[in-house]
Amino acid sequence: MAGSYSYPPIKHSQSSSSLSQPSHNIFTSRLLLFLTLLPLSLAAFALVLQWHGEFVDPAIRVSAFNRFEFPGMDSSTSGTTRASCVDVLGASRTVTFPYFRDWRFDYESDGTPKICITSSTSAGLEQILPWIYYHKVIGVTDFFLFVEGKAASPLVSKVLESIPKVKVIHRTKELEEQQAKSRAWNETWLSIFFYKPCNYELFVKQSLNMEMAIVMAQEAHMEWIIHLDTDELIYPAGTSEYSLRQLVTDIPEDIDTVVFPNYESSVERDDIQEPFSEVSMFKKNFDHLTKETYFANYKESSRGNPNYFLTYANGKSAARVQKHLRPHGAHRWHNYMKTPKELKLDEAAVLHYTYTKFSDLTSRRDRCRCKPTKEVVERCFMLDFDRAAYIIASTVSQEEMLNWYREHVVWTDKDLNMKLMKKGILTRIYAPMVIIQGLKEVGVFSSLISSVQKGLSKDKFSSSNEAANNSSNAIDAMSGVSSRKIGKKQPRMTFRNVLQATDISTDKDTNLWAMPPLAAPTMEKIDSYI
């Protein structure tokens, strides 16, 4: 047909099966390759996980200069150069903190703000030296130590006096006479504690020593003052450099006093000898827990003891050194001319190592001469557990005392410990332990004691002479705070005044009275908190 066009038939060069063959081969090859690489990749990943080379552990970071750092510490400012570490520490891999200053602890040139600690102690060097140097590491510059008992012995005094910025004040007759003129005897805030034995007597003595320490702090141009016992360590949590200086520097200028809630040691053995180096478990303060968590776990946390804590629960305080500052008991500071503005810290704390050694039962007993009956001990001790411990230590055998100690103080139930850890009641704190062990390893304590022992035989009486001079200087400083310039006039507080004094625990205006050691809230008061 004209004009017609016929298309040529389509010729298929390959069948559909022949087209799919190359694709199948490619898939098979890739599958084999994947199966080959998979175990190799897993092996390499496992090797990376187990490798201890240049990877940084977030818990303990090891720098190029072979030093350890805690999480949150600024590596740019921590530690010293490699050469200085070798010179001072040798090949030891020891924890390095921003304020080690080549382990010389010299803060005179750049130690600001200036912080001092005052304490009344009868402890030995095994407790006082780690306590002093730990606080030097975190930024404390000066120490005012009022010593008695073992702490006042010639060797201990000489060692303490050899440490820069440590002033030792002995309890001499002259000192007692001067403190008898203190303004505090004619004020109401301390009167409820007068003329009572044991803990009450210690409480008054601490307050009078704190009053004297304020004057000494002002003369030394201190900016902050803290009262601590030598079984307590400041824990500056929440600071990037584990620094008390950094902590107080960040306090707003209008704040007069800062409260450190206390954590209480929870020992796991009955044979502890060096609490600062052996104890890492602590019970958190009520102020650092939610009310629901605290009361829901109160019974298990107290373990049949009179209260949540064995001893006090109202923390310790730091104060700006300023005019008219006065002690408000061992736990707080106040001001004669105004009500201080107070801030309670929500991370930092005071670690209280209480009843950490079995021997603490008998040593506390030996410091008090009260009759071990329920009626009498209530007038000697402020807290229920101290009363119970004193009666036990005074009335039962050594074996029965040890059994009581294990039941009421030692945390042997690992399941309970783990449960309370998960609830946030208990916590592990290793920083003080690591610092003090590091100081011990490099010979800070042993070398200090050895050097003093060598010189002690050559200059037998220098210690007592220097102690007398320190006490005399302290008394001279104290003359400015005598009770209304009364000279040798005796305190006018009478026995009748003491009997009529109001009980602070029932008084609504606690500013009238010095703050004693207070127990934590009990289950009976749950309605007041929730």
C-alpha positions in Angstrom: 0.0 0.0 0.0 1.3 3.4 -1.1 2.5 5.6 1.8 2.5 2.8 4.2 5.4 2.2 6.6 5.9 -1.0 8.5 8.1 -1.0 11.7 10.7 -3.7 11.9 10.1 -6.2 14.5 11.8 -5.6 17.9 14.7 -8.0 18.5 15.5 -8.9 22.1 19.2 -9.3 22.6 19.0 -10.8 26.1 16.4 -12.7 28.1 15.1 -11.2 31.5 17.0 -13.9 33.4 20.3 -12.9 31.8 19.7 -9.2 32.8 19.3 -10.0 36.5 22.5 -12.1 36.7 25.0 -9.1 37.1 22.8 -7.5 39.9 22.7 -10.8 41.8 26.5 -11.1 41.6 27.0 -7.5 42.9 24.7 -8.1 45.9 26.5 -11.4 46.7 29.9 -9.7 46.6 28.7 -6.8 48.9 27.2 -9.3 51.4 30.4 -11.3 51.6 32.4 -8.1 52.1 30.0 -6.9 54.9 30.2 -10.2 56.6 34.0 -10.1 56.4 34.3 -6.5 57.7 31.7 -6.9 60.5 33.8 -9.1 62.9 36.8 -7.0 62.2 34.9 -3.8 63.0 33.6 -5.3 66.2 37.0 -6.4 67.2 38.4 -3.0 66.6 35.6 -1.4 68.6 36.3 -3.7 71.5 40.0 -2.8 71.4 39.1 0.9 71.5 36.9 0.3 74.6 39.7 -1.5 76.4 42.5 0.8 75.3 44.2 2.8 78.1 46.2 5.0 75.8 45.4 8.7 75.0 41.7 8.5 75.8 40.6 10.7 78.7 38.6 9.1 81.5 35.9 11.6 82.6 36.3 10.5 86.2 40.1 10.8 86.4 41.8 12.7 83.7 45.5 12.1 83.1 47.3 15.0 81.5 50.5 15.1 79.5 52.3 16.1 82.7 51.3 12.9 84.5 48.8 14.4 87.0 45.3 13.5 88.0 42.4 15.9 87.9 38.8 15.6 89.3 35.9 16.2 87.0 35.1 19.9 86.6 38.7 21.1 87.3 40.2 23.6 84.9 43.2 21.8 83.3 44.6 25.1 82.2 45.2 26.2 85.8 45.6 23.0 87.6 48.9 21.7 88.9 52.4 22.6 88.1 54.9 22.1 85.3 56.5 18.8 84.6 59.9 19.8 85.9 58.5 21.1 89.2 56.4 18.0 89.7 59.4 15.9 89.3 61.5 18.0 91.6 58.9 17.9 94.4 57.1 14.6 93.9 59.6 12.5 92.0 57.9 9.9 89.8 54.8 9.7 92.0 51.5 10.1 90.2 49.8 12.2 92.8 46.6 14.2 92.7 47.3 17.9 91.7 45.0 20.8 92.7 45.2 24.4 91.7 46.4 25.5 95.2 49.3 23.0 95.7 51.8 25.7 94.7 54.6 23.1 94.4 53.5 21.6 97.7 54.9 24.6 99.6 51.5 26.0 100.5 52.7 29.6 100.3 49.6 31.8 99.7 51.0 35.1 100.9 51.6 36.5 97.5 48.3 35.7 95.7 46.1 34.2 98.5 42.9 36.2 98.1 40.4 36.3 99.6 42.1 35.6 102.9 40.2 32.8 104.8 41.0 31.7 108.4 39.8 28.8 110.5 39.6 28.8 114.2 39.3 25.6 116.3 39.4 24.5 119.9 41.0 21.1 120.0 42.7 18.5 122.2 43.5 16.1 119.4 46.9 14.7 118.4 49.0 15.3 115.3 47.5 12.3 113.5 44.3 14.3 113.3 45.4 17.9 113.3 48.1 17.8 110.6 45.9 16.2 107.8 43.1 18.7 108.9 45.4 21.7 108.5 47.0 20.7 105.2 43.8 19.6 103.6 42.3 23.1 104.3 45.5 24.7 103.0 45.1 22.8 99.8 41.6 24.2 99.3 42.6 27.8 100.1 42.6 28.5 103.8 45.4 30.9 104.7 45.5 31.2 108.5 44.6 29.0 111.5 43.9 30.0 115.1 44.2 26.9 117.3 43.1 27.0 120.9 44.8 23.9 122.3 44.4 21.7 125.4 45.2 18.1 126.3 47.3 16.2 123.8 47.3 19.2 121.4 49.0 21.3 124.1 51.9 18.8 124.7 55.4 20.0 123.8 56.0 18.0 120.7 52.5 18.6 119.2 52.7 22.3 120.0 56.1 22.7 118.5 55.1 20.9 115.3 52.0 23.1 114.9 53.9 26.3 115.6 56.4 25.4 112.9 53.7 25.5 110.2 53.4 29.0 108.5 50.3 30.9 109.4 49.3 28.6 112.2 48.9 30.4 115.6 48.7 28.2 118.7 47.0 29.5 121.8 47.3 27.6 125.0 44.7 27.7 127.7 46.7 29.4 130.4 45.4 30.9 133.7 46.0 34.3 132.2 43.9 33.5 129.2 41.0 32.2 131.4 41.2 35.4 133.5 40.9 37.5 130.4 38.0 35.5 129.0 36.2 35.9 132.3 36.0 39.6 131.5 34.3 38.9 128.1 31.3 40.9 127.1 29.5 37.5 126.5 29.1 36.9 130.2 26.8 39.9 130.5 24.8 39.1 127.3 21.8 36.9 127.2 22.6 35.0 124.0 25.1 32.6 125.7 23.6 32.6 129.2 21.6 29.4 128.9 24.8 27.4 128.5 26.6 28.9 131.6 27.7 26.8 134.6 26.8 23.4 133.1 29.3 20.5 132.7 30.7 18.6 129.7 29.2 19.6 126.3 27.8 22.9 127.7 31.1 23.8 129.2 32.9 23.1 125.9 30.2 25.1 124.0 30.9 28.2 126.1 34.7 27.7 125.8 34.4 27.5 122.0 32.3 30.6 121.9 34.8 32.6 124.0 37.6 31.3 121.8 35.7 32.3 118.7 35.3 35.8 120.1 39.1 36.0 120.6 39.7 34.6 117.1 37.6 37.4 115.6 40.0 40.0 117.0 43.0 38.1 115.8 41.4 37.7 112.3 40.8 41.5 112.1 44.4 42.2 113.0 45.6 39.7 110.4 43.3 41.4 107.8 41.3 38.2 107.2 38.2 38.5 105.0 36.4 35.3 106.1 36.4 33.3 109.3 35.1 29.8 109.9 34.8 27.8 113.1 35.4 24.1 112.7 36.3 21.2 114.9 39.3 19.1 113.9 37.0 16.2 113.0 35.4 18.3 110.3 36.5 19.1 106.7 35.1 21.7 104.4 33.8 20.1 101.1 33.7 22.9 98.5 31.4 21.0 96.0 30.1 23.0 93.1 33.4 24.8 92.3 35.3 24.0 89.2 38.7 24.0 91.0 37.7 22.3 94.3 38.5 25.6 95.9 37.1 27.3 99.0 38.5 30.5 97.8 36.5 30.3 94.6 33.4 29.4 96.6 33.5 32.5 98.9 34.6 34.8 96.0 31.3 34.0 94.2 29.2 34.9 97.3 27.2 38.1 96.7 28.7 41.1 98.5 25.6 41.7 100.6 25.8 38.3 102.3 27.3 38.3 105.8 27.3 34.6 106.7 27.3 31.4 104.7 26.0 28.1 106.1 27.6 24.8 105.1 25.1 21.9 105.8 26.9 19.0 107.3 27.2 15.5 106.0 27.8 12.8 108.6 30.4 10.0 108.2 29.0 6.5 107.8 31.7 4.0 108.7 31.7 0.5 107.2 34.2 -1.1 109.6 34.8 -1.1 113.3 38.6 -0.9 113.0 39.0 2.6 111.4 42.3 4.2 112.5 42.7 7.2 110.2 39.2 8.5 109.4 40.2 11.1 106.8 42.0 8.4 104.8 39.7 5.5 105.3 36.1 6.9 105.3 34.4 7.7 102.0 30.7 7.1 102.7 28.6 10.0 104.1 24.9 10.6 104.9 23.6 13.7 103.3 22.0 16.6 105.2 18.3 17.1 105.3 18.9 20.5 103.5 20.4 18.7 100.5 17.5 16.2 100.1 13.9 16.6 99.1 11.5 16.4 102.0 9.7 13.4 100.4 13.0 11.5 100.1 14.1 12.4 103.6 10.9 11.3 105.4 10.2 8.3 103.2 13.6 6.8 104.2 13.9 8.2 107.7 13.4 5.0 109.5 15.9 3.0 107.5 18.4 5.8 107.6 18.3 6.2 111.4 18.7 2.5 112.0 17.1 2.5 115.4 19.1 5.5 116.6 17.5 8.5 118.3 17.7 10.6 115.1 18.6 10.7 111.5 22.1 11.9 112.3 24.1 10.5 115.3 25.0 14.1 116.3 24.2 17.6 115.1 22.5 18.4 111.8 22.6 22.2 111.6 25.9 22.6 109.9 28.7 25.1 110.4 29.0 28.7 109.2 31.5 31.1 107.6 31.3 34.8 108.2 32.8 37.9 106.6 35.2 39.6 109.1 33.5 42.9 109.9 32.9 45.3 112.7 30.7 44.1 115.6 30.9 40.5 114.5 30.4 38.0 117.3 30.0 34.2 117.7 26.5 32.8 117.9 27.5 29.6 119.4 29.8 27.0 117.8 27.6 26.7 114.7 26.8 30.3 113.7 28.1 33.9 113.6 26.1 37.0 114.5 26.5 40.7 114.8 25.9 43.0 117.8 24.6 45.8 115.6 22.5 44.0 113.0 20.9 40.7 111.9 23.3 39.2 109.5 22.1 38.3 106.0 22.7 34.5 105.7 23.0 32.2 102.7 22.7 28.4 102.9 24.8 26.6 100.3 23.0 24.0 98.2 26.1 21.9 97.2 29.1 22.6 99.4 29.1 21.0 102.9 31.0 20.2 106.0 32.0 16.6 106.3 31.7 15.5 109.9 33.7 12.5 110.9 31.9 11.6 114.1 32.3 8.4 116.1 34.5 7.0 113.2 36.7 5.1 115.6 35.6 2.7 118.3 37.9 4.4 120.7 35.8 7.6 120.3 33.3 6.1 122.7 35.8 5.9 125.6 37.7 9.1 124.7 34.4 11.1 124.9 33.5 9.3 128.1 36.9 10.2 129.7 36.4 13.9 128.9 33.3 14.1 131.1 32.7 13.2 134.8 28.9 13.0 134.8 27.1 10.1 136.5 26.0 7.7 133.8 22.2 7.9 134.5 19.5 9.2 132.2 18.6 12.1 134.4 22.2 13.3 134.9 23.4 13.0 131.3 20.6 15.2 130.1 22.3 18.0 131.9 25.7 17.1 130.5 25.0 16.4 126.8 22.8 18.3 124.3 22.0 15.4 121.9 20.3 12.0 122.5 23.0 9.8 120.8 25.8 11.4 122.8 23.8 10.7 126.0 23.2 7.1 125.0 26.9 6.5 124.0 28.1 8.0 127.2 26.0 5.6 129.3 27.0 2.6 127.3 30.7 3.5 127.5 30.4 4.0 131.2 28.4 0.9 132.2 29.1 -2.1 130.0 32.1 -4.3 129.2 34.4 -3.8 126.3 32.8 -6.6 124.3 29.3 -5.3 124.9 30.4 -1.8 124.0 31.9 -3.1 120.7 28.6 -4.9 119.8 26.7 -1.8 120.5 29.1 0.2 118.4 28.6 -2.2 115.5 24.9 -2.1 115.8 24.4 1.6 116.1 27.4 3.2 114.2 28.9 0.7 111.7 27.1 0.3 108.3 27.5 -3.4 107.7 24.4 -4.1 105.7 25.6 -3.7 102.1 22.1 -4.1 100.6 20.8 -1.3 102.8 23.8 0.9 101.9 23.2 0.3 98.2 19.5 1.1 98.5 20.1 4.4 100.4 22.8 5.2 97.8 20.3 4.9 95.0 17.8 7.0 97.0 20.4 9.7 97.4 20.6 9.5 101.2 24.1 8.1 101.2 26.9 9.3 98.9 30.5 8.6 98.2 33.0 11.4 98.6 36.7 10.6 97.7 38.3 14.0 97.3 39.5 14.5 100.9 40.8 11.0 101.1 42.8 11.4 97.9 44.2 14.7 98.9 45.3 13.5 102.3 46.7 10.3 101.0 48.7 12.3 98.4 50.1 14.5 101.1 51.1 11.5 103.2 52.7 9.7 100.2 55.0 12.6 99.5 56.1 12.9 103.1 54.5 16.2 104.1 53.6 15.1 107.6 56.5 12.8 108.4 59.1 15.3 107.2 57.6 18.0 109.3 57.5 15.9 112.4 61.0 14.6 111.9 62.4 18.1 111.5 60.8 19.3 114.6 61.9 16.3 116.6 65.5 16.9 115.7 65.3 20.5 116.8 63.3 19.8 119.9 66.2 18.2 121.8 68.4 21.2 121.0 65.9 23.8 122.2 64.0 22.1 124.9 62.0 25.1 126.2 61.4 27.1 123.0 58.0 25.5 122.5 56.7 26.5 125.9 58.1 30.0 125.6 56.6 30.5 122.1 53.3 29.1 123.3 53.3 31.5 126.2 54.0 34.4 123.8 51.2 33.4 121.5 48.7 33.2 124.4 49.9 36.5 125.7 49.5 38.1 122.3 46.0 36.6 122.0 45.1 38.0 125.4 46.4 41.5 124.4 44.1 41.3 121.4 41.2 40.2 123.5 41.5 43.3 125.7 39.6 45.2 123.1 36.4 43.1 123.6 36.2 43.0 127.4 32.8 43.3 128.8 32.0 47.1 128.6 35.5 47.9 129.8 34.8 46.4 133.1 38.4 45.7 134.0 38.7 43.1 136.7 35.0 43.1 137.5 33.6 39.6 137.6 30.7 38.4 135.5 27.3 39.3 136.9 25.4 36.3 135.7 23.9 34.5 138.7 22.8 30.9 139.2 19.2 32.1 139.3 19.6 33.7 135.9 20.6 30.4 134.5 17.7 28.5 135.9 15.3 31.1 134.5 16.8 31.2 131.0 14.5 30.2 128.2 15.1 26.9 126.4 16.2 27.7 122.8 14.4 24.7 121.4 11.1 26.2 122.4 11.8 29.9 121.9 10.5 31.4 118.7 13.2 34.1 118.4 16.4 32.0 118.1 18.4 35.2 117.6 18.1 35.7 121.4 20.1 32.6 122.0 23.3 31.1 120.6 22.6 28.2 118.3 23.5 24.9 119.9 24.1 21.6 118.0 20.6 20.7 116.8 19.2 17.4 115.7 17.6 16.8 112.2 13.8 16.9 111.9 12.1 13.8 113.2 9.1 11.8 112.0 7.0 13.4 114.7 7.5 16.8 112.9 6.7 15.5 109.4 3.5 17.6 109.2 5.6 20.8 109.7 7.7 20.0 106.5 5.3 18.3 104.1 
